Amino acid sequence: MLLVERSSCDEVLRLKTPNERTTTEAGMENKANGSMDTKSPMENGQLPDPADWAVTDVVNYFKAAGFEEQANAFQDQEIDGKSLLLMTRNDVLTGLSIKLGPALKIYEYHVKPLQTQHLKNNTS
């Protein structure tokens, strides 16, 4: 199982294995826009490649991001990391059967930045 942590200096969450030291959950705050801040920085500053995430990793990422209810839609649709990276805005807004507000936040603040970071890290 992977845990998720966010740094105030990064735009995406970071998955961590249980063996890694994590910041306390008390340091995490949900913002009104669905993003999160922590009061302490990440240890290595890098998010594992989402292309390697299993469905449970995707679900845990969105639960940690404050989308507890909506995370189940990723489970129901069997969205793994590779599928997540292929999702369009329309897929998130209509294909997951979640309310429009959270769907917009999920796409703009999470899916899109993960896709951008993945492309940046995997192009030479």
MARBA-3410 file (N, C-alpha, C, O; in Angstrom, 1 decimal):
124
0.8,-1.2,0.0,0.0,0.0,0.0,0.9,1.2,0.0,1.9,1.3,0.7 ~ 0.5,2.3,-0.7,1.2,3.5,-0.8,0.5,4.6,0.0,-0.8,4.6,0.0 ~ 1.2,5.5,0.6,0.6,6.6,1.3,0.9,7.8,0.4,1.8,7.8,-0.5 ~ 0.1,8.9,0.6,0.2,10.1,-0.2,0.6,11.3,0.6,0.1,11.4,1.7 ~ 1.5,12.1,0.1,1.9,13.3,0.8,2.0,14.4,-0.2,2.3,14.2,-1.3
1.8,15.7,0.3,1.9,16.8,-0.6,2.8,17.8,0.0,2.8,18.0,1.3 ~ 3.6,18.5,-0.8,4.5,19.5,-0.4,3.9,20.8,-0.8,3.4,21.0,-1.9 ~ 4.1,21.9,0.0,3.6,23.2,-0.4,4.4,23.8,-1.5,4.0,24.7,-2.2 ~ 5.6,23.2,-1.8,6.4,23.7,-3.0,6.1,22.9,-4.3,6.7,23.3,-5.3 ~ 5.3,21.9,-4.2,5.0,21.1,-5.4,3.5,21.2,-5.7,2.7,21.5,-4.9
3.2,20.9,-7.0,1.8,21.0,-7.4,1.1,19.7,-7.4,-0.1,19.6,-7.6 ~ 1.8,18.6,-7.1,1.2,17.3,-7.1,1.5,16.5,-5.8,2.4,16.9,-5.1 ~ 0.7,15.5,-5.6,0.9,14.7,-4.4,2.0,13.7,-4.7,2.3,13.4,-5.8 ~ 2.6,13.1,-3.6,3.6,12.1,-3.8,3.2,10.8,-3.1,2.8,10.9,-1.9 ~ 3.3,9.7,-3.7,3.0,8.4,-3.1,4.2,7.9,-2.4,5.3,8.1,-2.9
4.0,7.3,-1.2,5.1,6.8,-0.4,4.8,5.4,0.0,3.6,5.1,0.3 ~ 5.8,4.6,0.1,5.6,3.3,0.6,5.5,3.4,2.1,6.0,4.3,2.7 ~ 4.9,2.4,2.8,4.8,2.5,4.3,6.1,2.5,5.0,6.2,3.0,6.1 ~ 7.2,2.0,4.3,8.5,2.0,5.0,9.1,3.4,5.0,10.0,3.6,5.9 ~ 8.7,4.3,4.2,9.3,5.6,4.2,8.7,6.5,5.3,7.5,6.3,5.7
9.5,7.4,5.8,9.0,8.3,6.9,8.0,9.3,6.2,8.3,9.8,5.2 ~ 6.9,9.5,6.8,5.9,10.4,6.3,5.7,11.6,7.2,6.0,11.5,8.4 ~ 5.2,12.7,6.7,4.8,13.8,7.5,3.5,13.4,8.2,2.8,12.5,7.8 ~ 3.2,14.0,9.4,2.0,13.6,10.1,0.8,14.1,9.4,0.8,15.1,8.7 ~ -0.3,13.3,9.5,-1.5,13.7,8.8,-2.0,15.0,9.4,-2.8,15.7,8.8
-1.7,15.4,10.6,-2.1,16.6,11.2,-1.5,17.8,10.4,-2.1,18.9,10.5 ~ -0.4,17.6,9.7,0.2,18.7,9.0,-0.5,18.9,7.6,-0.2,19.8,6.9 ~ -1.5,18.1,7.3,-2.2,18.2,6.0,-3.4,19.0,6.2,-4.2,18.8,7.1 ~ -3.7,19.9,5.2,-4.9,20.7,5.3,-5.6,20.6,3.9,-4.9,20.9,2.9 ~ -6.9,20.4,3.9,-7.6,20.5,2.6,-7.9,21.9,2.4,-8.4,22.6,3.3
-7.7,22.4,1.1,-8.1,23.7,0.7,-9.5,23.6,0.1,-10.0,22.6,-0.2 ~ -10.2,24.7,0.1,-11.5,24.8,-0.5,-11.5,24.3,-2.0,-12.6,23.9,-2.5 ~ -10.4,24.5,-2.7,-10.4,24.1,-4.1,-10.0,22.7,-4.3,-9.9,22.3,-5.5 ~ -9.9,21.9,-3.3,-9.7,20.5,-3.5,-8.2,20.1,-3.5,-7.8,18.9,-3.5 ~ -7.3,21.1,-3.4,-5.9,20.8,-3.3,-5.5,20.7,-1.8,-6.3,21.0,-1.0
-4.3,20.3,-1.6,-3.9,20.1,-0.2,-2.5,20.8,0.0,-1.7,20.9,-0.9 ~ -2.3,21.2,1.3,-1.0,21.7,1.7,-0.5,20.9,2.9,-1.3,20.4,3.7 ~ 0.8,20.8,3.0,1.4,20.2,4.2,2.4,21.3,4.7,2.8,22.1,4.0 ~ 2.6,21.2,6.0,3.5,22.2,6.6,4.9,21.8,6.6,5.8,22.6,6.9 ~ 5.2,20.6,6.1,6.6,20.1,6.0,6.9,19.7,4.6,6.0,19.1,3.9
8.1,19.9,4.1,8.5,19.5,2.7,8.6,18.0,2.5,8.8,17.3,3.5 ~ 8.5,17.5,1.3,8.7,16.1,1.0,10.1,15.8,1.1,11.0,16.7,1.0 ~ 10.4,14.5,1.3,11.8,14.1,1.5,12.6,14.1,0.3,13.7,14.7,0.2 ~ 12.1,13.5,-0.8,12.9,13.5,-2.1,12.3,14.4,-3.2,12.9,14.5,-4.2 ~ 11.1,14.9,-2.9,10.5,15.9,-3.9,10.0,15.3,-5.2,9.6,16.0,-6.0
10.0,14.0,-5.3,9.5,13.4,-6.6,8.4,12.4,-6.3,8.4,11.7,-5.4 ~ 7.4,12.5,-7.2,6.3,11.6,-7.2,6.6,10.4,-8.1,7.1,10.6,-9.2 ~ 6.3,9.2,-7.6,6.6,8.0,-8.5,5.8,8.2,-9.8,4.7,8.8,-9.8 ~ 6.3,7.6,-10.9,5.6,7.8,-12.2,4.2,7.2,-12.1,4.1,6.0,-11.8 ~ 3.2,8.0,-12.4,1.8,7.5,-12.3,1.6,6.4,-13.3,0.6,5.6,-13.1
2.4,6.2,-14.3,2.2,5.1,-15.2,2.4,3.8,-14.5,1.9,2.7,-15.0 ~ 3.0,3.8,-13.4,3.3,2.5,-12.6,2.2,2.3,-11.5,2.3,1.3,-10.8 ~ 1.3,3.2,-11.4,0.3,3.1,-10.3,-0.7,2.0,-10.6,-1.2,1.9,-11.7 ~ -1.1,1.3,-9.6,-2.2,0.3,-9.6,-3.5,1.1,-9.4,-3.5,2.3,-9.0 ~ -4.6,0.5,-9.6,-5.9,1.1,-9.3,-6.0,1.6,-7.8,-6.4,2.7,-7.6
-5.5,0.8,-6.9,-5.5,1.2,-5.5,-4.6,2.4,-5.2,-5.0,3.2,-4.3 ~ -3.6,2.6,-6.0,-2.7,3.8,-5.8,-3.4,5.0,-6.3,-3.4,6.1,-5.6 ~ -4.2,4.9,-7.4,-4.9,6.0,-7.9,-6.0,6.4,-6.9,-6.2,7.6,-6.6 ~ -6.7,5.4,-6.4,-7.8,5.6,-5.4,-7.2,6.3,-4.1,-7.8,7.3,-3.6 ~ -6.1,5.8,-3.6,-5.5,6.4,-2.4,-5.0,7.8,-2.7,-5.1,8.7,-1.8
-4.5,8.1,-3.9,-4.1,9.5,-4.2,-5.2,10.4,-4.1,-5.1,11.5,-3.5 ~ -6.4,10.1,-4.7,-7.5,11.0,-4.7,-8.2,11.1,-3.3,-8.7,12.1,-2.9 ~ -8.1,10.0,-2.5,-8.6,10.1,-1.1,-7.8,11.0,-0.3,-8.3,11.8,0.4 ~ -6.4,10.9,-0.5,-5.5,11.8,0.3,-5.7,13.2,-0.2,-5.4,14.2,0.6 ~ -6.1,13.4,-1.4,-6.2,14.8,-2.0,-7.6,15.4,-1.5,-7.8,16.6,-1.8
-8.4,14.7,-0.7,-9.6,15.2,-0.2,-10.8,14.9,-1.0,-11.9,15.4,-0.8 ~ -10.7,13.9,-1.9,-11.8,13.5,-2.7,-12.2,12.1,-2.3,-12.2,11.1,-3.1 ~ -12.5,11.9,-1.1,-12.9,10.6,-0.5,-14.0,9.9,-1.3,-13.9,8.7,-1.7 ~ -15.1,10.6,-1.5,-16.3,10.1,-2.2,-16.0,9.8,-3.6,-16.3,8.7,-4.1 ~ -15.3,10.7,-4.3,-15.1,10.6,-5.7,-14.0,9.5,-6.0,-14.0,9.0,-7.1
-13.2,9.2,-5.1,-12.1,8.2,-5.3,-12.7,6.9,-5.7,-12.1,6.1,-6.4 ~ -13.8,6.6,-5.1,-14.5,5.3,-5.4,-14.8,5.2,-6.9,-14.9,4.1,-7.4 ~ -15.1,6.3,-7.6,-15.4,6.2,-9.0,-14.2,5.7,-9.8,-14.4,5.0,-10.8 ~ -13.0,6.0,-9.4,-11.8,5.5,-10.0,-11.7,4.0,-9.8,-11.2,3.3,-10.7 ~ -12.1,3.5,-8.6,-12.1,2.1,-8.3,-13.1,1.4,-9.2,-12.9,0.4,-9.8
-14.4,2.0,-9.2,-15.4,1.4,-10.0,-15.1,1.3,-11.5,-15.5,0.3,-12.1 ~ -14.4,2.3,-12.0,-14.1,2.3,-13.4,-12.7,1.6,-13.7,-12.3,1.6,-14.8 ~ -12.1,1.1,-12.6,-10.8,0.4,-12.7,-9.7,1.3,-13.4,-9.0,0.8,-14.4 ~ -9.6,2.5,-13.0,-8.6,3.5,-13.5,-7.3,3.3,-12.8,-7.2,3.6,-11.6 ~ -6.3,2.7,-13.5,-5.0,2.6,-13.0,-4.2,3.8,-13.5,-4.7,4.7,-14.1
-2.9,3.9,-13.2,-2.1,5.0,-13.5,-2.0,5.3,-15.0,-2.1,6.4,-15.5 ~ -1.9,4.2,-15.8,-1.8,4.4,-17.3,-3.1,5.0,-17.8,-3.1,5.8,-18.7 ~ -4.2,4.5,-17.3,-5.5,5.0,-17.7,-5.7,6.4,-17.3,-6.2,7.3,-18.0 ~ -5.2,6.7,-16.1,-5.3,8.1,-15.6,-4.6,9.1,-16.5,-5.1,10.2,-16.8 ~ -3.4,8.7,-16.9,-2.6,9.5,-17.8,-3.2,9.7,-19.2,-2.9,10.7,-19.9
-4.1,8.8,-19.6,-4.8,8.9,-20.9,-6.1,9.7,-20.8,-6.7,10.0,-21.8 ~ -6.6,10.0,-19.6,-7.9,10.6,-19.4,-7.9,12.0,-20.0,-7.0,12.8,-19.8 ~ -9.0,12.3,-20.7,-9.3,13.7,-21.1,-10.2,14.4,-20.1,-10.7,13.8,-19.2 ~ -10.3,15.7,-20.3,-11.2,16.5,-19.4,-12.6,15.9,-19.5,-13.3,15.8,-18.5 ~ -13.1,15.6,-20.7,-14.4,15.0,-20.9,-14.6,13.7,-20.2,-15.6,13.4,-19.6
-13.5,12.9,-20.2,-13.6,11.6,-19.5,-13.9,11.8,-18.0,-14.7,11.1,-17.4 ~ -13.1,12.7,-17.4,-13.3,13.0,-16.0,-14.7,13.6,-15.7,-15.3,13.3,-14.7 ~ -15.1,14.6,-16.5,-16.4,15.2,-16.3,-17.6,14.4,-16.5,-18.6,14.5,-15.8 ~ -17.5,13.4,-17.4,-18.7,12.6,-17.8,-18.5,11.1,-17.5,-19.5,10.5,-17.2 ~ -17.4,10.6,-17.7,-17.2,9.2,-17.6,-17.1,8.6,-16.3,-17.3,7.4,-16.1
-16.9,9.4,-15.2,-16.8,8.9,-13.9,-18.1,9.0,-13.1,-18.2,8.5,-12.0 ~ -19.1,9.7,-13.6,-20.4,9.9,-13.0,-20.2,10.5,-11.6,-20.8,10.1,-10.6 ~ -19.4,11.6,-11.5,-19.2,12.4,-10.3,-19.7,13.8,-10.6,-19.8,14.2,-11.7 ~ -20.0,14.5,-9.5,-20.6,15.9,-9.6,-19.6,16.8,-10.4,-18.4,16.6,-10.3 ~ -20.1,17.7,-11.1,-19.3,18.6,-11.9,-18.2,19.4,-11.1,-17.1,19.4,-11.6
-18.5,19.9,-10.0,-17.5,20.7,-9.2,-16.3,19.9,-8.9,-15.2,20.3,-9.2 ~ -16.5,18.8,-8.2,-15.3,18.0,-7.9,-14.6,17.4,-9.1,-13.4,17.3,-9.1 ~ -15.4,17.1,-10.1,-14.8,16.6,-11.4,-13.8,17.6,-12.0,-12.7,17.3,-12.5 ~ -14.3,18.9,-12.0,-13.4,20.0,-12.6,-12.1,20.1,-11.7,-11.0,20.3,-12.3 ~ -12.3,20.1,-10.4,-11.1,20.2,-9.5,-10.2,19.0,-9.7,-8.9,19.2,-9.8
-10.7,17.8,-9.8,-9.9,16.6,-10.0,-9.1,16.7,-11.3,-7.9,16.4,-11.3 ~ -9.7,17.2,-12.4,-9.0,17.3,-13.6,-8.0,18.4,-13.6,-6.8,18.2,-13.9 ~ -8.4,19.6,-13.2,-7.5,20.8,-13.3,-6.4,20.7,-12.3,-5.2,21.1,-12.7 ~ -6.6,20.3,-11.1,-5.6,20.3,-10.0,-4.8,19.1,-9.9,-3.8,19.0,-9.2 ~ -5.3,18.0,-10.5,-4.6,16.7,-10.2,-4.3,15.9,-11.5,-3.1,15.7,-11.8
-5.3,15.6,-12.3,-5.1,14.8,-13.5,-4.2,15.5,-14.5,-3.1,15.0,-14.9 ~ -4.5,16.7,-14.8,-3.7,17.5,-15.8,-2.3,17.7,-15.3,-1.4,17.5,-16.1 ~ -2.0,18.2,-14.1,-0.6,18.3,-13.6,0.1,17.0,-13.6,1.3,16.9,-13.9 ~ -0.6,15.9,-13.3,0.1,14.6,-13.3,0.5,14.2,-14.7,1.6,13.7,-15.0 ~ -0.4,14.5,-15.7,-0.1,14.2,-17.1,1.1,15.1,-17.6,2.0,14.6,-18.3
1.1,16.4,-17.2,2.1,17.3,-17.6,3.5,16.8,-17.0,4.5,16.8,-17.7 ~ 3.5,16.5,-15.7,4.7,16.1,-15.1,5.2,14.8,-15.7,6.4,14.6,-15.9 ~ 4.3,13.8,-16.0,4.7,12.6,-16.6,5.4,12.8,-18.0,6.4,12.2,-18.3 ~ 4.8,13.7,-18.8,5.3,14.0,-20.1,6.7,14.7,-20.0,7.6,14.4,-20.7 ~ 6.8,15.6,-19.0,8.1,16.3,-18.8,9.2,15.3,-18.4,10.3,15.5,-18.9
8.8,14.4,-17.6,9.8,13.4,-17.1,10.2,12.3,-18.1,11.2,11.7,-17.9 ~ 9.4,12.1,-19.1,9.6,11.0,-20.0,9.8,11.5,-21.4,9.7,10.6,-22.3 ~ 10.2,12.7,-21.7,10.6,13.2,-23.0,12.0,13.7,-22.9,12.4,14.3,-21.9 ~ 12.8,13.3,-23.9,14.2,13.7,-23.9,14.4,15.0,-24.6,15.6,15.4,-24.7
END
